[in-house]
Amino acid sequence: MTKQIRFNAFEMNCVAHQSPGLWRHPRDRSWQYKDIEYWTDLAQILEKGIFDGIFIADVLGTYDVFHQNNTHALQGAVQVPVNDPLQLAPAMAAVTKHLGFGITTSISFEHPYPFARRISTLDHLTKGRAGWNIVTSYLSSGAKNLGQTDQLLHDDRYEVADEYLQVLYKLWQGSWADDAVVRDRQSGIFTHPEKVHPIEHDGKYFQVPGIHVCEPSPQRTPVLYQAGASTRGKQFAAKHAECIFISVPSKALLKRFVDDIRQRLISEGRDPNSVYIYTLVTIVTGATDLEAQRKFQEYRQYASHDGALTLVSGWSGVDFAQFGKDDRIQYIKTNAIQSLLESYSSADPTRSWTVDEVAEWTSIGGNGPVFVGSAQTIANILQEWTEETGVDGFNLAYAVAHETFSDVVEYVVPELQKRGIYPKEYVEGTLRHKLFGQGDYVPASHNAASYHRK
């Protein structure tokens, strides 16, 4: 029997996100990203479709590698303007009961002490539906605007991230005992001071001597997401992540990534099936295959190759303006997202890509494939990918907001449910318990648990 298929929605507090140029489509709503109704409407669509959650990407900076300036990013609204992701979750939580929220923030741009408070606050306000996507950031423009000369080297950023997580685990798990807060009106004691402990962290990158200023939230530590797919990124994910996001263009490469990550989990002493792996795809669907194909061709009329190369240049750190459209992609080691160029070069033996093919591919749905067809066709494809790669679920990008997600909920979800491979209702409880069914806190096998003060 095919295992259950899981969906996340992949979004960003910006225009068009993974499909540059599609904001020009007459039915697209992504230009309304500034309005709270855009997000509350989306949250209700996703909860109707029993999505695990909404995974909200983020960058702090602009895509200024293409032609060595940000003109193309600004002109085409390529992930700029972009607003803060964390502030969206409480509004969406207010109109839903179950939907989870995976919020992206970078360890490179905020000290762990105030960040710990922000996430604990979010976990309280969402009644335990908070997740955190851990990123180290890849845009030099963001680093420079915070007074840095440039980003740290790729692998060095993960060294900082390891200590960053250690500080957070100490704050979230170890500062307050489970029974520290009593709220005793008669005695006048709200918190037992002797049960709140300074973490006394004195490390290479961070010094945090004091206590966490928040009482324990429903999950203490949010559900931990990670999207690094380089060798160092996968090592970090195997140590810390509970959900891993992959973005690759082919089924063959996806299987290699999934197998590699499972093996790394074993090396870290973790159950290889204790972590959910989601891969990026975009679904274009309709009542029939013909209707879906017509819709896809309609979308392609609005897609921007210029915007796509702006994204790929920013993601990879390589200015694609220096190449001709028929030049073939070769792997170049960069200080940005190292796994991206690997996926377009000889690391994937099934295909050799030209620059123009990369632009066409990326212009709808980013680095992931686009599946086009009726509900039955899409369900067949999703089952095939799940069975042949071992992936747990799909992080769904949109082509047209919110039409893409509404179509998935209307057509694809009922077909998957009919086949018995998609949930028909949510599990009660926190996001972690909904996902894994083993309670609110990180399991004993996760290294964060060793910091928990009972």
N, C-alpha and C positions, 0 to 999 in steps of 0.2 A: 504493500500500500504506500502511495506517495505521501511523504510527510507534509504537515501543514505548511501552507505558504503564507508569508507575512508581508504586510505593506507598511511602509512609511511614506509620507509626503516630503519631498525635498523642496524647500522654499528658501527665500532670502528676502530681507526687508529692503527690496530694491525693485527695479523695473526689469521684467523679462527673464531674469536670473540666468538659466542655462540655454535660453533660446534667443540670442540677440537679434533684434529686428522685429520679433513677433509682437512687440508692443504696438506696432502699427496696424495689426489686424483689427478689423472693426468690432469683433466680439471680445477682444482681450480686455481684462480688467487690471492688469498688473500696474498700470499707471496710477491706480488708486491705492497703491501700497501705503500712502500716508494716512489713509482713513481707517479708523478702527473697525468700521463695518466690513471692510475688505477681509480682515483677519477673522472676525467673529463669524462671518458667512462661511469662510473656508473651514474653520474649525468644526462647524456643524455638519458640513458636507463630509468631512473626513470621519467624524464620529459615526455618522449614519453608515459609512462604509466599513466600520470596525477596523480602522487603521490603528496600528500600534501607537503611532504618534506623528508629529510633524517635526522634521529635522531641519532646523533653520541655520543655514550657512551664514558666514560673515567674513568680511575683510575690513581692515582699517588701513586705508590707503587707496590709491588708484592704479589702474592698469596702464602703466606708462612705459612699458618695454617696447611695444609695437611702434615703430618709427621714432623710438626714443622720446616720446612725449605722451601726454594723456588726452590729446586732441580727439583721437578716435573714440576713446572711452566716453568722453563727455558728449561728443556729437551723437553717438549712437546709444547712449544710456547703457553702457556695458558695465553693469554692477556699480554704477555711480549715476545719480545720487544713491546713497545707501544709508539707512538709518539703523539705530541700535536694535539688536534682536531680542534682548532679554525683556524689554518692556512690553513685548507683544503677548507673552505667555499669560500673565494674569487676566488680561481681557478675554483671551480665548478660553481660559479655565473657567471664567464666570458663566460662559454659555454652554459648557460641556461638563460631563461627569467623569469620563474615562480617558479621553485623549491624552497621550503623553507629549512632553515638550523637550526635544533635544536641542539645547541652545549652544551655539558655537561662540566661544570666546578664546582669546589667545593668551597663553602663558607669557608671551613676550611683552605684552603691553599693560599688564596690571599686576601689582604686587599681590601675593596670595592672601595676605591678611584681610584687606577689604573685600577681595573676591569671595572669600569663604562666607562672609556675611551676606553678600548679594545672593549667593546660591541657597544658603539656608533660608533666607527670606522668601525666595521663590518657592522652595519646597514647602514651606508653611502655607503660602498663599494658594498653592495648587493642591493642597492636601496630599502631598507626596507624589506628584506626577512630574517632577523635575528630572531632566537628564542634562548632562553636560558633554558637549563634543569638544575634546581636548585638541587644540591645534597649537602649533609653534609659530605660525605665520610665515609667509613667503614673499610679501611685497616689501621691497626696500623703501618705497615711498612712506609706508607707515612708520618704519623704524626711524627714518630721518626726521619725521615730524614730531618724534618724541625725544629728539636730541641725540639720537644715536647716529654714528657715521654710516652704518649699514646693519643688516641682519648679522647675527652670529652665523658661523658656518653651520651647514645643515645638521651634521651629527652633534655638534656642540649644543644646538638648541634642544636636542633631546636629553642631553645630560642635565641641562637646566630644568627641563620638564620633570625629570625623575625626582629631583629635590623639591620642586614645586608641589608635586603630588604628595611627597612625604610630609610637607608642612600642612597641606590640606587634610590629610588623613589624621594627623595629630590634633588639628583643630576640630574637625567634624566628629571624629570617633573617640578621641581620648581626653578632651578637655572637660567635658561635663559627664558625670556619672548618670546612669539611667534614672536614678531616683533623686537627683539633685534638686529638681523643681517639685515642690509640694503644695504651693499655693494655699497655705494654712491660714485662714482668716483669724482664727482664735489666737494663735500664737504670734501672728504678724510676720511669720516667716514665709517668704515666697520661694527663696532658694537657699539651700544649705551651703554656706560658703566653703565649708571644708570638703564639699563634693564637687567643687569646680577648681580645676587644676591648670596652672600655667604650663605651656608645652615646652618651654625652655629650649627652643630649637636654635642651634648655633651651627650653621652649615657653611658651605663654600660660597653660596650665592645669596642666602637669606638668613637673617637673624630675627627670630620671632619669639621673644621670651614669654609673652603674656597668655591670657586666656582667650578662648573664643567668646565673642560677645553675644552670641545667640544661644538660646536653649536648644536642645536637640530637636531637629526637624523630623517629620515622619520617617524619612529614609536615612537620616543623618548624612550619608554620602549620596549624592544623586546618582542615577544610573549613568555609567561612564561609557561614552561613545568615543571612538577614535577612527580617524580616516587616513592615517599615514600608511602608505603602501610601499615606501622604499624599504630597503633591508633594515635600516635602523628604525624606521617607523613601525614595521611589523614586529620587531623585537620589543619596542615600547608597548604596542597594542597587546601583545601576548602577556605582558606583565600586568597591565592595568585595565584594559578594556573589558566591558561586558557586551557591548555591541560594536561591530566593526563595519565600516562603510568602505566599499571598494568601487572604483570607477575604472572599468576596462572596456575595450571595444569588442572583445570576442569571447566566445564560450570557452575556447581552448585556454586562453590566458586566465580566465576566471577560475577554471578548475585548478590551474597551477597555483594561483594565489590562495585559494581555499585550502588546498592540500598543504601548502607551505605554512599557513597560519595555524592550522590544526596541529601540525608537528611542533611548531614553536610553543603552542599552549602546553603540549605534553612536556616539553623541555623545561617549562616554568613550573611544572608540577600541578598543572590544572587539567581538568577534564576537557578534552578537545571539543566536546559538544556542549559545554557550559556557556559558550559565547555564541551569540547570533551574528551571522555575517550577512549583510545586505549589499546588493550590487545595484548600481545606478542603471535605470532604464527609463524610457519614455514610451507611453502607450497611447496610440491613436486608434480609437475604436468607434464602432457604430453598430447599427442594426444588422448590417451585412458587410462582407469583405469589400464589396464595391463601394459602399458608402464610406467606409474607413479609408480606402485608397483615395477617393475623391477628396476627402477632408485633408489627408496628408499632402496631396498635391497643392491644395489651396494654401496650406500653411507654408509650403516651400516658397511660394511667391513672395512671402514677406521676410524670409530668412536673410540674414546679413553675413556674407563671407568676411567682410571687413571686421565686423564685430566678433566673428568667430576667431579670426587670427589675433585680434586684440586680446581675447581671453587666453588662447593657447600661448601667446607670447608671455603674458603675465604669469600663467601657471608654470611654464617651463623655465622662464628667465632667459629665453632665446628670442631675439627679434626676428620674427618670421618675415618682416618686410625686406630683409636682405636676400631672400630666396626667390627664385622664379616659381610660378605656379606648378610647373612640371618637375621641379626638383624633388628628389626622394629624401625622406626623413632618415637621418642617421642619429644614433644615440650620442648625446653630448652630456657630459657630467656638468650639472649646474648647482647653484646654491638655492634653487627653488624647489619645485615638486619633482624630485628625481624620477619617480615612477612613471610620470607622464610620457616622457620621451622614450622610456623603455617600451611602453605599450605601443608606440608608433614605429618602433625600429625592429631590429633583428630579434629582440626579446620575444616577439610574437612571430613564430615561423610561418604562420598561415597567410601573411600578407605583408607587402611592401607598399608604403603609402607615399603619395605625392603631396605637396603642400596644398594643392587645390582639393584633393580628396579629404585631407584633414579639415579644411575649411568647410567643405560640404557636410562632412560627418558631424562636426561640432556645432554647426549653425542651428540645429534643433536637438536639444537634449544633452548638450555638452559632450563629454567623453564616453557616454554610454550609448548602447544601441537603441534604436527606435523600433518598437514592435507595432505593426499595423495590421488590423484585421477585425473581424467580428469577435464577439465574446468567445465563441467556440475556438476560433483560430488562436486568439491570445491565450486562452487557457491551455491549449495544447503546447504552445511555445513555453509558457511559464513552467508547466510540468516537466517538459523536456530539459530545460535549463536546470531546474531544481534536481532532477534525478541524475543528470550527467555531470554536474559540478559539485553537488553537495552544499550549495548555497542555501541559506535559511529563508531569505526574503528579498524584497526588491524595494529600493529607495526610488520612488517615482518622481521624476521631474515633470514639469508641465511644458507644453508648447503654447497653449493659450489659457490664461487664467480667467475664471476657474473652470472653463469648459473641459479641460483635460481630466481633472479630478472628478467632475460631475459625471462624465462619460464612463470613467472606470467604475464608479459606484453604481451607476445605472445598469451597465452591461456586464462588466467583467466579474465583479464581486458576486452577483447571484449565480453566475455560471460556476465559479469556483466553489461556492457553497453547495450547489447542487451535486458537485462531484465529491463532496465531503472533505475538501482539502483547504478550507478557509473557515475561520471561526464565524459563528452565527450570533455570538454575543460576547461581551467582555467579562472577564473575571473581576470580581470586586477586589478593592484594595489599592495599594500604591502601584506606581508604574513598575517597579522591580517585581512585585508579586504578580502583577498581570502578565509580565513577560515570562517569568521563570517559575512561578508558583511555589516559591520556597521562602516566603516571608519578605519583610520590608528592608532588612539590612543586607549589606554585602555578605556573601556566604563565607564560611570559615576558611575555605580554600583560597579566597582572595587576600592579597597581602594587606589590604586596608584593614581587614578584620583584626589583625594582630595589634592594631593601635586602639581597639575599642576598650573603653573603661566601663566595666559592668557595675 
